[in-house]
Amino acid sequence: NKFEASGIMVLNARSPSLQYQIKVLEEELRGGNDRPSDTKTRTATSILEQIIPLTGVYKDVLTLVLTTLKRAIYSSTLTSTEAHSQAYLPYFEMVFRLEEEKKAEAEELKDESEQLRSEVTKTKSESGSIAAQLDKKTAHQTDGIRCSVDNSDLSTFSKSRT
């Protein structure tokens, strides 16, 4: 019976100290990355809660330290989790969730922005085409108006001379 994790080999872990060490190392291996997790944190605090009564004269100070750490780690927000029916959510989990939400929102905004840019480009292209057609028609119509005005001016001018 040997267990190897993070370079530490444990043979026949019968002592409580080695059993706690194995629990922590198993969680580290299961977690797989350096990112903190709710499960790792719960395992660590659970082990501390089990060890503190065995610390003799340091029991009270370690209880106070553990309470302080829990207040620093866990928010006052209750949430439903997979492992626990209802539990206090660690602040880092809240941050991770917010980061994920922001990433998703940023992706949506990026997609919307690209779609709007495409629509604006299409609209500009269409409006440029329409403006060119209007310019052509307007130029053609104003040429006809100028001719008729010029001709009428000439006829009026020649009648007044006679």
DSSP file (Angstrom, degrees, kcal/mol; ACC not computed):
  #  RESIDUE AA STRUCTURE BP1 BP2  ACC     N-H-->O    O-->H-N    N-H-->O    O-->H-N    TCO  KAPPA ALPHA  PHI   PSI    X-CA   Y-CA   Z-CA
    1    1 A N              0   0    0      0, 0.0    11,-2.4     0, 0.0     2,-0.4   0.000 360.0 360.0 360.0  91.8    0.0    0.0    0.0
    2    2 A K  E     -A   11   0A   0      9,-0.2     2,-0.4    10,-0.1     9,-0.2  -0.962 360.0-164.9-125.0 147.5    1.9    3.0   -1.2
    3    3 A F  E     -A   10   0A   0      7,-2.1     7,-2.5    -2,-0.4     2,-0.5  -0.995   5.0-169.1-128.4 127.0    0.6    6.3   -2.2
    4    4 A E  E     +A    9   0A   0     -2,-0.4     2,-0.3     5,-0.2     5,-0.2  -0.974  17.2 153.9-122.9 126.1    2.7    8.8   -4.1
    5    5 A A  E >   -A    8   0A   0      3,-2.0     3,-2.3    -2,-0.5    21,-0.1  -0.980  68.2  -4.8-150.0 135.5    1.7   12.4   -4.7
    6    6 A S  T 3  S-     0   0    0     -2,-0.3     3,-0.1     1,-0.3    -1,-0.0   0.830 128.7 -55.5  51.0  37.1    3.7   15.6   -5.3
    7    7 A G  T 3  S+     0   0    0      1,-0.2     2,-0.5     0, 0.0    -1,-0.3   0.509 111.8 118.7  79.8   4.5    6.9   13.6   -4.7
    8    8 A I  E <   -A    5   0A   0     -3,-2.3    -3,-2.0     2,-0.0     2,-0.5  -0.909  48.3-157.8-108.2 127.2    5.9   12.4   -1.3
    9    9 A M  E     -A    4   0A   0     -2,-0.5     2,-0.5    -5,-0.2    -5,-0.2  -0.888   6.0-168.5-106.5 131.6    5.6    8.6   -0.8
   10   10 A V  E     -A    3   0A   0     -7,-2.5    -7,-2.1    -2,-0.5     2,-0.5  -0.977   4.2-159.7-121.9 124.4    3.5    7.3    2.0
   11   11 A L  E    S-A    2   0A   0     -2,-0.5     3,-0.3     1,-0.2    -9,-0.2  -0.892  70.5 -18.8-105.7 130.9    3.7    3.6    3.1
   12   12 A N  S    S-     0   0    0    -11,-2.4     2,-1.6    -2,-0.5     3,-0.3   0.907  75.4-146.6  40.9  71.1    0.8    2.0    5.0
   13   13 A A        +     0   0    0     -3,-0.2    -1,-0.2     1,-0.2    -3,-0.0  -0.492  46.1 141.4 -72.7  90.8   -0.8    5.2    6.2
   14   14 A R        +     0   0    0     -2,-1.6    -1,-0.2    -3,-0.3    -2,-0.1   0.641  44.3  88.6-103.1 -20.1   -2.1    4.2    9.6
   15   15 A S  S  > S-     0   0    0     -3,-0.3     4,-2.1     1,-0.1     5,-0.2  -0.545  80.1-128.2 -79.7 145.6   -1.3    7.3   11.5
   16   16 A P  H  > S+     0   0    0      0, 0.0     4,-2.5     0, 0.0     5,-0.2   0.868 108.7  58.5 -58.8 -36.2   -3.9   10.1   11.5
   17   17 A S  H  > S+     0   0    0      1,-0.2     4,-2.0     2,-0.2     5,-0.1   0.932 108.6  43.4 -60.0 -46.7   -1.3   12.6   10.4
   18   18 A L  H  > S+     0   0    0      2,-0.2     4,-2.4     1,-0.2    -1,-0.2   0.855 111.2  55.3 -69.1 -34.4   -0.5   10.6    7.3
   19   19 A Q  H  X S+     0   0    0     -4,-2.1     4,-2.1     2,-0.2    -2,-0.2   0.914 109.6  46.4 -64.1 -41.9   -4.2   10.0    6.6
   20   20 A Y  H  X S+     0   0    0     -4,-2.5     4,-2.3     2,-0.2    -2,-0.2   0.903 111.3  52.6 -65.0 -39.9   -4.9   13.8    6.7
   21   21 A Q  H  X S+     0   0    0     -4,-2.0     4,-2.6    -5,-0.2    -2,-0.2   0.907 108.2  50.6 -61.8 -41.3   -1.8   14.3    4.5
   22   22 A I  H  X S+     0   0    0     -4,-2.4     4,-2.8     2,-0.2    -1,-0.2   0.908 108.1  53.1 -63.2 -42.1   -3.2   11.8    2.0
   23   23 A K  H  X S+     0   0    0     -4,-2.1     4,-2.1     2,-0.2    -2,-0.2   0.929 111.5  45.5 -58.9 -45.4   -6.6   13.6    1.9
   24   24 A V  H  X S+     0   0    0     -4,-2.3     4,-2.1     1,-0.2    -2,-0.2   0.930 114.5  47.6 -64.8 -44.8   -5.0   16.9    1.1
   25   25 A L  H  X S+     0   0    0     -4,-2.6     4,-2.5     1,-0.2    -2,-0.2   0.871 109.4  53.8 -66.0 -36.6   -2.8   15.4   -1.5
   26   26 A E  H  X S+     0   0    0     -4,-2.8     4,-2.8     2,-0.2    -1,-0.2   0.921 109.2  48.6 -62.4 -42.8   -5.7   13.5   -3.1
   27   27 A E  H  X S+     0   0    0     -4,-2.1     4,-2.6     2,-0.2    -2,-0.2   0.898 110.5  51.3 -63.8 -39.5   -7.6   16.8   -3.4
   28   28 A E  H  X S+     0   0    0     -4,-2.1     4,-1.7     2,-0.2    -2,-0.2   0.922 113.3  44.5 -62.7 -43.6   -4.6   18.5   -4.9
   29   29 A L  H  < S+     0   0    0     -4,-2.5    -2,-0.2     1,-0.2    -1,-0.2   0.896 114.2  49.3 -67.4 -39.9   -4.3   15.7   -7.5
   30   30 A R  H  < S+     0   0    0     -4,-2.8    -2,-0.2     1,-0.2    -1,-0.2   0.877 108.1  54.2 -66.5 -38.3   -8.0   15.7   -8.2
   31   31 A G  H  < S-     0   0    0     -4,-2.6    -1,-0.2    -5,-0.2    -2,-0.2   0.874  86.5-165.5 -66.2 -37.9   -8.1   19.4   -8.6
   32   32 A G     <  +     0   0    0     -4,-1.7     2,-0.3    -5,-0.2    -1,-0.1   0.113  54.2  57.8  79.6 -23.8   -5.4   19.3  -11.2
   33   33 A N  S    S-     0   0    0      2,-0.3    -1,-0.1    -2,-0.2    -2,-0.1  -0.797  87.5-105.7-133.9 177.8   -4.4   22.9  -11.4
   34   34 A D  S    S+     0   0    0     -2,-0.3    -2,-0.1     2,-0.1    -1,-0.0   0.556  82.7 111.0 -81.2  -7.0   -3.2   25.7   -9.1
   35   35 A R  S    S-     0   0    0     -4,-0.1    -2,-0.3     1,-0.1     0, 0.0  -0.473  74.7-116.6 -68.8 133.5   -6.6   27.4   -9.1
   36   36 A P        -     0   0    0      0, 0.0     2,-0.3     0, 0.0    -1,-0.1  -0.316  34.0-163.4 -65.6 154.9   -8.2   27.2   -5.7
   37   37 A S     >  -     0   0    0      1,-0.1     4,-2.2    56,-0.0     5,-0.2  -0.960  31.5-119.1-139.0 159.1  -11.5   25.3   -5.5
   38   38 A D  H  > S+     0   0    0     -2,-0.3     4,-2.7     1,-0.2     5,-0.2   0.896 114.3  51.8 -61.6 -41.9  -14.4   25.0   -3.1
   39   39 A T  H  > S+     0   0    0      2,-0.2     4,-2.5     1,-0.2    -1,-0.2   0.926 109.9  47.7 -64.8 -45.6  -13.7   21.3   -2.6
   40   40 A K  H  > S+     0   0    0      1,-0.2     4,-2.4     2,-0.2    -1,-0.2   0.919 114.0  48.1 -59.9 -43.5  -10.0   21.8   -1.8
   41   41 A T  H  X S+     0   0    0     -4,-2.2     4,-2.6     1,-0.2     5,-0.2   0.905 111.5  49.0 -66.6 -41.9  -10.9   24.5    0.6
   42   42 A R  H  X S+     0   0    0     -4,-2.7     4,-2.3     2,-0.2    -1,-0.2   0.896 111.4  50.2 -65.0 -39.4  -13.6   22.5    2.3
   43   43 A T  H  X S+     0   0    0     -4,-2.5     4,-2.4    -5,-0.2    -2,-0.2   0.935 112.0  47.8 -62.8 -45.9  -11.3   19.5    2.7
   44   44 A A  H  X S+     0   0    0     -4,-2.4     4,-2.2     1,-0.2    -2,-0.2   0.922 114.3  44.9 -62.8 -45.4   -8.6   21.7    4.2
   45   45 A T  H  X S+     0   0    0     -4,-2.6     4,-2.5     1,-0.2    -1,-0.2   0.876 111.8  53.6 -69.0 -34.6  -10.9   23.4    6.7
   46   46 A S  H  X S+     0   0    0     -4,-2.3     4,-1.8    -5,-0.2    -2,-0.2   0.917 109.1  48.5 -63.5 -42.9  -12.5   20.1    7.6
   47   47 A I  H  X S+     0   0    0     -4,-2.4     4,-2.1     2,-0.2    -2,-0.2   0.923 111.1  50.2 -64.0 -43.4   -9.1   18.6    8.4
   48   48 A L  H  X S+     0   0    0     -4,-2.2     4,-2.8     1,-0.2    -2,-0.2   0.915 108.2  53.1 -60.2 -42.1   -8.2   21.7   10.5
   49   49 A E  H  < S+     0   0    0     -4,-2.5    -1,-0.2     1,-0.2    -2,-0.2   0.856 112.2  45.8 -61.0 -34.3  -11.5   21.4   12.4
   50   50 A Q  H  < S+     0   0    0     -4,-1.8    -1,-0.2    -5,-0.1    -2,-0.2   0.816 117.0  43.5 -77.4 -30.9  -10.6   17.7   13.2
   51   51 A I  H >< S+     0   0    0     -4,-2.1     3,-2.2     1,-0.2     4,-0.2   0.841  96.3  74.4 -83.8 -35.0   -7.0   18.4   14.2
   52   52 A I  G >< S+     0   0    0     -4,-2.8     3,-2.0     1,-0.3    -1,-0.2   0.854  89.8  57.4 -52.4 -43.6   -7.6   21.5   16.3
   53   53 A P  G 3  S+     0   0    0      0, 0.0     3,-0.4     0, 0.0    -1,-0.3   0.730 104.7  55.6 -62.0 -16.4   -9.1   19.6   19.3
   54   54 A L  G <  S+     0   0    0     -3,-2.2    -2,-0.2     1,-0.2    -3,-0.1   0.383  84.6  85.7 -93.3   3.8   -5.8   17.6   19.4
   55   55 A T  S X  S-     0   0    0     -3,-2.0     3,-1.8     1,-0.2    -1,-0.2   0.344  74.0-157.1 -94.0   8.1   -3.6   20.6   19.7
   56   56 A G  G >  S+     0   0    0     -3,-0.4     3,-1.8     1,-0.3     4,-0.3  -0.318  74.3  11.2  62.9-123.6   -3.7   21.1   23.5
   57   57 A V  G 3  S+     0   0    0      1,-0.3     4,-0.3     2,-0.1     3,-0.3   0.674 128.5  58.2 -66.4 -16.7   -2.8   24.5   24.7
   58   58 A Y  G <> S+     0   0    0     -3,-1.8     4,-2.7     1,-0.2    -1,-0.3   0.444  77.4  97.8 -91.2  -0.1   -3.0   25.9   21.1
   59   59 A K  H <> S+     0   0    0     -3,-1.8     4,-2.2     1,-0.2     5,-0.2   0.913  83.3  45.2 -55.3 -50.1   -6.6   24.8   20.6
   60   60 A D  H  > S+     0   0    0     -4,-0.3     4,-2.2    -3,-0.3    -1,-0.2   0.919 115.3  45.7 -65.2 -44.4   -8.2   28.1   21.4
   61   61 A V  H  > S+     0   0    0     -4,-0.3     4,-2.4     1,-0.2    -1,-0.2   0.896 113.9  49.2 -68.1 -38.3   -5.8   30.2   19.3
   62   62 A L  H  X S+     0   0    0     -4,-2.7     4,-2.7     2,-0.2    -1,-0.2   0.856 109.5  52.5 -68.8 -34.0   -6.1   27.8   16.4
   63   63 A T  H  X S+     0   0    0     -4,-2.2     4,-2.4    -5,-0.3    -2,-0.2   0.919 110.9  47.5 -63.9 -43.2   -9.9   27.9   16.6
   64   64 A L  H  X S+     0   0    0     -4,-2.2     4,-2.3     2,-0.2    -2,-0.2   0.911 112.6  48.9 -63.3 -43.2   -9.8   31.6   16.5
   65   65 A V  H  X S+     0   0    0     -4,-2.4     4,-2.7     2,-0.2    -2,-0.2   0.926 111.5  49.5 -62.9 -44.8   -7.4   31.5   13.5
   66   66 A L  H  X S+     0   0    0     -4,-2.7     4,-2.7     1,-0.2    -2,-0.2   0.912 110.8  49.8 -61.5 -42.6   -9.6   29.0   11.7
   67   67 A T  H  X S+     0   0    0     -4,-2.4     4,-2.2     2,-0.2    -1,-0.2   0.912 111.4  49.3 -61.5 -42.9  -12.7   31.2   12.3
   68   68 A T  H  X S+     0   0    0     -4,-2.3     4,-1.8     2,-0.2    -2,-0.2   0.917 111.9  48.4 -62.9 -44.1  -10.8   34.2   11.0
   69   69 A L  H  X S+     0   0    0     -4,-2.7     4,-2.2     2,-0.2     5,-0.2   0.908 109.8  51.9 -63.9 -42.2   -9.7   32.3    7.9
   70   70 A K  H  X S+     0   0    0     -4,-2.7     4,-3.2     1,-0.2    -1,-0.2   0.914 109.3  50.0 -61.3 -42.0  -13.2   31.1    7.2
   71   71 A R  H  < S+     0   0    0     -4,-2.2    -1,-0.2     1,-0.2    -2,-0.2   0.860 113.4  46.8 -64.4 -33.9  -14.6   34.6    7.4
   72   72 A A  H  < S+     0   0    0     -4,-1.8    -1,-0.2    -5,-0.2    -2,-0.2   0.820 120.8  37.1 -75.7 -31.2  -11.9   35.8    5.0
   73   73 A I  H  < S+     0   0    0     -4,-2.2    18,-3.1    -5,-0.1     2,-0.4   0.890 110.3  59.5 -88.7 -43.9  -12.5   32.9    2.6
   74   74 A Y  E  < S-B   90   0B   0     -4,-3.2    -1,-0.1    16,-0.3    15,-0.1  -0.725  70.3-141.8 -99.3 135.3  -16.3   32.4    2.7
   75   75 A S  E     -     0   0B   0     14,-2.9    -2,-0.1    -2,-0.4    -1,-0.0  -0.290  27.3-114.2 -78.7 172.2  -18.9   35.0    1.8
   76   76 A S  E    S+     0   0B   0     12,-0.1     2,-0.6    -2,-0.1    -1,-0.1   0.352  84.7 110.9 -88.5   6.9  -22.1   35.3    3.7
   77   77 A T  E     -     0   0B   0     12,-0.3    12,-2.0     1,-0.0     2,-0.3  -0.723  61.4-145.8 -86.7 121.7  -24.0   34.2    0.6
   78   78 A L  E     +B   88   0B   0     -2,-0.6     2,-0.3    10,-0.2    10,-0.2  -0.677  25.6 174.0 -83.8 139.6  -25.6   30.7    0.8
   79   79 A T  E     -B   87   0B   0      8,-2.8     8,-2.6    -2,-0.3     2,-0.4  -0.970  34.1-110.6-142.9 157.7  -25.6   28.8   -2.5
   80   80 A S        -     0   0    0     -2,-0.3     2,-0.3     6,-0.2     6,-0.2  -0.755  39.6-177.3 -87.9 135.2  -26.5   25.4   -3.7
   81   81 A T        -     0   0    0      3,-1.8     8,-0.0    -2,-0.4     0, 0.0  -0.826  37.5-114.3-127.5 167.8  -23.5   23.2   -4.8
   82   82 A E  S    S+     0   0    0     -2,-0.3    -1,-0.1     1,-0.2     3,-0.0   0.937 115.8  36.4 -66.4 -46.5  -23.1   19.8   -6.3
   83   83 A A  S    S+     0   0    0      1,-0.1     2,-0.4    -3,-0.1    -1,-0.2   0.821 123.7  38.9 -78.8 -31.9  -21.4   18.3   -3.2
   84   84 A H  S    S-     0   0    0      1,-0.1    -3,-1.8     3,-0.0     3,-0.2  -0.934  72.0-136.7-123.4 142.4  -23.3   20.2   -0.5
   85   85 A S  S    S-     0   0    0     -2,-0.4     2,-0.4     1,-0.3    -4,-0.2   0.961  93.7  -3.2 -63.4 -49.7  -27.0   21.0   -0.5
   86   86 A Q  S    S+     0   0    0     -6,-0.2     2,-0.3    -3,-0.1    -1,-0.3  -0.987  79.8 155.8-142.1 134.6  -26.4   24.5    0.7
   87   87 A A  E     -B   79   0B   0     -8,-2.6    -8,-2.8    -2,-0.4     2,-0.3  -0.971  46.8 -91.4-151.2 162.2  -23.1   26.0    1.6
   88   88 A Y  E     -B   78   0B   0     -2,-0.3   -10,-0.2   -10,-0.2   -12,-0.1  -0.639  45.5-126.2 -78.1 136.0  -21.4   29.4    1.9
   89   89 A L  E     -     0   0B   0    -12,-2.0   -14,-2.9    -2,-0.3   -12,-0.3  -0.682  18.7-121.5 -87.9 129.7  -19.6   30.3   -1.3
   90   90 A P  E >>  -B   74   0B   0      0, 0.0     4,-1.7     0, 0.0     3,-0.6  -0.389  21.0-121.9 -65.8 147.6  -15.9   31.1   -1.2
   91   91 A Y  H 3> S+     0   0    0    -18,-3.1     4,-2.4     1,-0.2     5,-0.2   0.883 111.7  58.1 -58.0 -39.1  -15.1   34.6   -2.5
   92   92 A F  H 3> S+     0   0    0    -19,-0.4     4,-2.5     1,-0.2    -1,-0.2   0.850 103.9  52.3 -64.3 -31.5  -12.7   33.2   -5.1
   93   93 A E  H <> S+     0   0    0     -3,-0.6     4,-2.5     2,-0.2    -1,-0.2   0.897 108.1  51.1 -67.5 -38.9  -15.6   31.1   -6.5
   94   94 A M  H  X S+     0   0    0     -4,-1.7     4,-2.4     2,-0.2    -2,-0.2   0.916 111.3  48.1 -62.5 -42.1  -17.7   34.3   -6.8
   95   95 A V  H  X S+     0   0    0     -4,-2.4     4,-2.6     2,-0.2    -2,-0.2   0.921 110.7  50.8 -64.1 -44.0  -14.8   36.0   -8.6
   96   96 A F  H  X S+     0   0    0     -4,-2.5     4,-2.3     1,-0.2    -2,-0.2   0.912 111.2  48.6 -59.9 -42.5  -14.4   33.0  -11.0
   97   97 A R  H  X S+     0   0    0     -4,-2.5     4,-2.5     2,-0.2    -1,-0.2   0.918 111.5  49.1 -64.4 -43.1  -18.2   33.1  -11.7
   98   98 A L  H  X S+     0   0    0     -4,-2.4     4,-2.7     2,-0.2    -2,-0.2   0.899 110.1  51.8 -62.9 -40.2  -18.1   36.8  -12.4
   99   99 A E  H  X S+     0   0    0     -4,-2.6     4,-2.5     2,-0.2    -1,-0.2   0.919 110.5  48.2 -61.7 -43.8  -15.1   36.4  -14.7
  100  100 A E  H  X S+     0   0    0     -4,-2.3     4,-2.5     2,-0.2    -2,-0.2   0.912 112.0  49.1 -63.1 -42.6  -16.9   33.7  -16.6
  101  101 A E  H  X S+     0   0    0     -4,-2.5     4,-2.6     1,-0.2    -2,-0.2   0.911 111.7  49.3 -62.7 -41.9  -20.0   35.9  -16.9
  102  102 A K  H  X S+     0   0    0     -4,-2.7     4,-2.8     2,-0.2    -2,-0.2   0.898 110.3  50.7 -64.7 -40.4  -17.9   38.8  -18.1
  103  103 A K  H  X S+     0   0    0     -4,-2.5     4,-2.3     2,-0.2    -2,-0.2   0.932 112.4  46.4 -61.9 -45.1  -16.2   36.6  -20.7
  104  104 A A  H  X S+     0   0    0     -4,-2.5     4,-2.2     1,-0.2    -2,-0.2   0.913 114.1  47.9 -63.6 -42.6  -19.5   35.4  -22.0
  105  105 A E  H  X S+     0   0    0     -4,-2.6     4,-2.6     1,-0.2    -2,-0.2   0.897 110.5  51.9 -65.4 -40.2  -20.9   39.0  -22.0
  106  106 A A  H  X S+     0   0    0     -4,-2.8     4,-2.5     2,-0.2    -2,-0.2   0.898 109.2  50.4 -63.6 -40.1  -17.8   40.2  -23.8
  107  107 A E  H  X S+     0   0    0     -4,-2.3     4,-2.6     2,-0.2    -2,-0.2   0.919 110.9  48.7 -63.1 -43.4  -18.1   37.5  -26.5
  108  108 A E  H  X S+     0   0    0     -4,-2.2     4,-2.6     1,-0.2    -2,-0.2   0.921 112.9  47.6 -61.4 -44.1  -21.8   38.5  -27.0
  109  109 A L  H  X S+     0   0    0     -4,-2.6     4,-2.7     2,-0.2    -2,-0.2   0.878 110.8  51.8 -65.6 -37.6  -20.8   42.1  -27.3
  110  110 A K  H  X S+     0   0    0     -4,-2.5     4,-2.5     2,-0.2    -2,-0.2   0.933 111.2  47.0 -63.6 -45.7  -18.0   41.3  -29.7
  111  111 A D  H  X S+     0   0    0     -4,-2.6     4,-2.2     2,-0.2    -2,-0.2   0.919 113.7  48.3 -61.2 -44.0  -20.4   39.3  -31.9
  112  112 A E  H  X S+     0   0    0     -4,-2.6     4,-2.8     2,-0.2    -2,-0.2   0.914 111.1  51.0 -61.5 -43.7  -23.0   42.1  -31.8
  113  113 A S  H  X S+     0   0    0     -4,-2.7     4,-2.7     1,-0.2    -2,-0.2   0.912 110.3  48.4 -61.4 -45.1  -20.3   44.6  -32.7
  114  114 A E  H  X S+     0   0    0     -4,-2.5     4,-2.2     2,-0.2    -1,-0.2   0.897 112.2  49.6 -62.9 -40.4  -19.2   42.6  -35.6
  115  115 A Q  H  X S+     0   0    0     -4,-2.2     4,-2.4     2,-0.2    -2,-0.2   0.921 111.9  47.7 -64.6 -44.0  -22.8   42.2  -36.8
  116  116 A L  H  X S+     0   0    0     -4,-2.8     4,-2.8     2,-0.2    -2,-0.2   0.904 110.6  51.9 -64.6 -41.0  -23.4   45.9  -36.5
  117  117 A R  H  X S+     0   0    0     -4,-2.7     4,-2.7     1,-0.2    -1,-0.2   0.921 110.2  49.4 -59.8 -43.0  -20.2   46.8  -38.4
  118  118 A S  H  X S+     0   0    0     -4,-2.2     4,-2.4     1,-0.2    -2,-0.2   0.922 112.1  47.5 -62.0 -44.4  -21.2   44.4  -41.1
  119  119 A E  H  X S+     0   0    0     -4,-2.4     4,-2.8     2,-0.2    -2,-0.2   0.896 111.9  50.1 -64.8 -39.9  -24.7   46.1  -41.3
  120  120 A V  H  X S+     0   0    0     -4,-2.8     4,-2.9     2,-0.2     5,-0.2   0.923 111.3  48.7 -64.5 -43.8  -23.1   49.6  -41.3
  121  121 A T  H  X S+     0   0    0     -4,-2.7     4,-2.4     2,-0.2    -2,-0.2   0.920 113.3  47.1 -61.2 -44.0  -20.7   48.6  -44.1
  122  122 A K  H  X S+     0   0    0     -4,-2.4     4,-2.7     2,-0.2    -2,-0.2   0.921 113.1  48.7 -63.3 -44.6  -23.6   47.1  -46.1
  123  123 A T  H  X S+     0   0    0     -4,-2.8     4,-3.1     2,-0.2     5,-0.2   0.903 111.0  50.1 -63.5 -42.5  -25.8   50.2  -45.5
  124  124 A K  H  X S+     0   0    0     -4,-2.9     4,-2.5     2,-0.2    -1,-0.2   0.923 111.6  48.8 -61.4 -43.2  -22.9   52.5  -46.5
  125  125 A S  H  X S+     0   0    0     -4,-2.4     4,-2.0    -5,-0.2    -2,-0.2   0.935 114.2  45.1 -61.8 -46.3  -22.4   50.5  -49.7
  126  126 A E  H  X S+     0   0    0     -4,-2.7     4,-2.5     1,-0.2    -2,-0.2   0.907 113.8  48.9 -64.3 -42.5  -26.2   50.6  -50.5
  127  127 A S  H  X S+     0   0    0     -4,-3.1     4,-2.6     1,-0.2    -1,-0.2   0.858 109.7  52.7 -69.2 -33.1  -26.4   54.3  -49.7
  128  128 A G  H  X S+     0   0    0     -4,-2.5     4,-2.1    -5,-0.2    -1,-0.2   0.905 111.0  47.3 -64.7 -41.1  -23.4   55.1  -51.9
  129  129 A S  H  X S+     0   0    0     -4,-2.0     4,-2.1     2,-0.2    -2,-0.2   0.914 113.5  47.2 -65.3 -44.3  -25.0   53.2  -54.7
  130  130 A I  H  X S+     0   0    0     -4,-2.5     4,-2.7     2,-0.2    -2,-0.2   0.903 111.1  51.9 -65.3 -41.3  -28.3   55.0  -54.2
  131  131 A A  H  X S+     0   0    0     -4,-2.6     4,-2.7     1,-0.2    -1,-0.2   0.899 108.8  50.7 -63.2 -40.1  -26.5   58.4  -54.0
  132  132 A A  H  X S+     0   0    0     -4,-2.1     4,-2.2     2,-0.2    -1,-0.2   0.920 111.3  48.0 -63.7 -42.5  -24.7   57.7  -57.3
  133  133 A Q  H  X S+     0   0    0     -4,-2.1     4,-2.5     2,-0.2    -2,-0.2   0.914 112.5  49.1 -63.6 -42.0  -28.0   56.8  -58.9
  134  134 A L  H  X S+     0   0    0     -4,-2.7     4,-3.2     1,-0.2     5,-0.3   0.911 109.4  52.2 -63.7 -42.0  -29.6   60.0  -57.5
  135  135 A D  H  X S+     0   0    0     -4,-2.7     4,-2.7     2,-0.2    -1,-0.2   0.917 110.4  48.8 -59.7 -42.9  -26.7   62.1  -58.7
  136  136 A K  H  X S+     0   0    0     -4,-2.2     4,-2.5     2,-0.2    -2,-0.2   0.950 115.4  42.9 -60.8 -50.6  -27.1   60.6  -62.2
  137  137 A K  H  X S+     0   0    0     -4,-2.5     4,-2.8     1,-0.2     5,-0.2   0.917 115.6  49.0 -64.1 -43.3  -30.9   61.2  -62.3
  138  138 A T  H  X S+     0   0    0     -4,-3.2     4,-2.8     2,-0.2     5,-0.2   0.911 111.8  49.0 -63.4 -42.5  -30.5   64.7  -60.8
  139  139 A A  H  X S+     0   0    0     -4,-2.7     4,-1.8    -5,-0.3    -1,-0.2   0.918 112.9  47.5 -63.9 -43.2  -27.8   65.6  -63.3
  140  140 A H  H  X S+     0   0    0     -4,-2.5     4,-1.6    -5,-0.2    -2,-0.2   0.920 115.0  45.7 -63.8 -44.1  -29.9   64.4  -66.2
  141  141 A Q  H  X S+     0   0    0     -4,-2.8     4,-2.0     1,-0.2    -2,-0.2   0.891 111.9  50.5 -68.9 -39.1  -33.0   66.3  -65.0
  142  142 A T  H  X S+     0   0    0     -4,-2.8     4,-2.6     1,-0.2    -1,-0.2   0.837 106.0  56.6 -69.8 -30.3  -31.1   69.5  -64.3
  143  143 A D  H  X S+     0   0    0     -4,-1.8     4,-2.1    -5,-0.2    -1,-0.2   0.932 108.6  46.9 -62.8 -44.0  -29.6   69.4  -67.7
  144  144 A G  H  X S+     0   0    0     -4,-1.6     4,-2.2     1,-0.2    -2,-0.2   0.888 112.7  49.5 -63.4 -39.8  -33.1   69.3  -69.2
  145  145 A I  H  X S+     0   0    0     -4,-2.0     4,-2.8     2,-0.2     5,-0.3   0.909 109.7  51.1 -66.8 -42.9  -34.2   72.1  -67.0
  146  146 A R  H  X S+     0   0    0     -4,-2.6     4,-3.1     2,-0.2    -1,-0.2   0.905 110.2  50.0 -61.6 -41.3  -31.2   74.3  -67.9
  147  147 A C  H  X S+     0   0    0     -4,-2.1     4,-2.9     2,-0.2    -1,-0.2   0.940 113.3  44.6 -63.8 -45.7  -31.9   73.8  -71.6
  148  148 A S  H  X S+     0   0    0     -4,-2.2     4,-2.6     2,-0.2     5,-0.2   0.889 115.7  47.4 -68.6 -36.8  -35.5   74.7  -71.3
  149  149 A V  H  X S+     0   0    0     -4,-2.8     4,-2.7     2,-0.2     5,-0.2   0.927 113.4  48.6 -67.2 -43.3  -34.7   77.7  -69.1
  150  150 A D  H  X S+     0   0    0     -4,-3.1     4,-2.0    -5,-0.3    -2,-0.2   0.924 113.7  46.4 -62.7 -43.4  -32.0   78.7  -71.5
  151  151 A N  H  X S+     0   0    0     -4,-2.9     4,-2.5     2,-0.2    -2,-0.2   0.912 113.9  47.4 -66.3 -42.5  -34.3   78.4  -74.5
  152  152 A S  H  X S+     0   0    0     -4,-2.6     4,-2.7     1,-0.2     5,-0.3   0.898 110.9  52.1 -67.4 -38.5  -37.2   80.2  -72.8
  153  153 A D  H  X S+     0   0    0     -4,-2.7     4,-2.6    -5,-0.2    -1,-0.2   0.903 110.6  49.2 -61.1 -39.9  -34.9   83.0  -71.7
  154  154 A L  H  X S+     0   0    0     -4,-2.0     4,-3.0    -5,-0.2    -2,-0.2   0.923 111.9  46.6 -66.7 -44.1  -33.7   83.3  -75.3
  155  155 A S  H  X S+     0   0    0     -4,-2.5     4,-2.0     2,-0.2    -2,-0.2   0.907 115.3  46.8 -66.4 -39.8  -37.1   83.4  -76.7
  156  156 A T  H  X S+     0   0    0     -4,-2.7     4,-2.0     2,-0.2    -2,-0.2   0.915 113.7  49.3 -64.9 -41.8  -38.2   86.0  -74.1
  157  157 A F  H  X S+     0   0    0     -4,-2.6     4,-1.1    -5,-0.3    -2,-0.2   0.910 112.0  46.9 -64.6 -43.2  -35.0   87.9  -74.7
  158  158 A S  H  X S+     0   0    0     -4,-3.0     4,-1.0     1,-0.2    -1,-0.2   0.837 110.9  52.3 -72.3 -30.0  -35.5   87.9  -78.5
  159  159 A K  H  < S+     0   0    0     -4,-2.0     3,-0.3     1,-0.2    -1,-0.2   0.888 107.5  52.1 -70.4 -37.7  -39.2   88.9  -78.2
  160  160 A S  H  < S+     0   0    0     -4,-2.0    -1,-0.2     1,-0.2    -2,-0.2   0.788 106.4  54.9 -70.0 -24.3  -38.3   91.9  -76.0
  161  161 A R  H  <        0   0    0     -4,-1.1    -1,-0.2     1,-0.2    -2,-0.2   0.772 360.0 360.0 -78.2 -26.1  -35.8   93.1  -78.6
  162  162 A T     <        0   0    0     -4,-1.0    -1,-0.2    -3,-0.3    -2,-0.2   0.473 360.0 360.0 -91.6 360.0  -38.3   93.2  -81.4
